[in-house]
């Protein structure tokens, strides 16, 4: 198959996915599967079509399935037990009402590590409006600060579905991605913060419909302690960090201690321990409560698992065409480097609205090209992952469900969300890519 024909097929597939998901409003899983099947019929012999579809589906679930499930359980449990509000209240107690915006940014960043951005925003939106009223801050500014901090980790760091699935597709080490992703997400969140402050000072925005205190504050005495609330997040991160550090400091060491650290520091086992720790936060620890939390978590994780696995099918079919290797050789001569995965994810995100679909699709296209484009080994995969994650941030606008979660739960006007939050996602994405470029100077 010629490079031109292969690229034309992939481009047509991407356009078709965008049309099906954005214009015709067809479910992302069905859209990805149908496009993958159509491509497979065009490029593969009939006996190889079904095995290729199964392999793409199964390999993706094997790589990221348990991580997404355990991450969803931690998020649901923290929400159910009130731990997210406990952490936010603790951070606020240290920063004070005058620094309410900084408090919400920190709270959003930390609680957003295991919780999807839309769920995290819904959980913290009541507290955010209360802090807005107490500190007499601009509600659009406060909403954007919280939204941006949650969004920065959602697009860059596992166990969030897009980053996790894309890591499985390109074969990146999830532990290393978590650590490097946090280093990138911090300046990204800061850039969103300062841009929101600049925009809300420069342009007049409406004050919203209601910024009064929420009744949730009256339940503060029944919230779990901050120390216990932080444990399900911090312990898995420390374990994953420990595994990465021992692998770096003691390469080839086969001692029992190193093996044990590697076992409990595997993202699956680390998140499993985080899930068990989160259960200790429950006011009532019984079979009924646990079953309810698991049922809700599986309901949340199920659609994400299906969509990510469909993205794996799309990637497997693209790989089967052989176009990736050819394109990698060609693109390596353009010297665009990391700009290619960044722009690819950016275009997909802006066009169809979902950061998850954007980064999964971009990863499916990039995976076969990495070696030929000059990104061999673990370091290259991590940099490409973070470039795609940065691109998948922009531009979040009216075709993104998170845009409407921010608008509706903050009780602000859509045009203000578009003016401040949507432009902030552009600044955040560009900042993330700039940080990745700087990191690449030292790592490549």
Secondary structure, DSSP 8 states (H G I E B T S, - for coil): --HHHHHHHHHHHHHHHHIIIIIS---HHHHHHHHHHHHHHHHS-HHHHHHHHHHHHHHHHHHHHHHHHHHHHHHHHHHHHTHHHHHHHHHHHHH-GGGHHHHHHHHHHHHTTTS-HHHHHHHHHHHHHHHHHHHT--HHHHHHHHHHHHHHHHHHSTTSHHHHHHHHHHT--HHHHHHHHHHHHHHHHHHHHHHHHHHHHHS-----S-----GGGGGGGGS--HHHHHHHHHHHHHHHHHHHHHHHHSTT---HHHHHHHHHTSHHHHHHHHHHHHHTT-SS-SHHHHHHHHHHHHHHHHHHHHHHHHHHHHHHHHHHHTHHHHHHHHHHTTT-TTHHHHHHHHHHHHHH--HHHHHHHHHHHHGGGTTTTT--HHHHHHHHHHHHHHHTTTT--TTSHHHHHHHHHHT--HHHIIIIIIHHHHHHHHHHHHHHHHHHHHH-
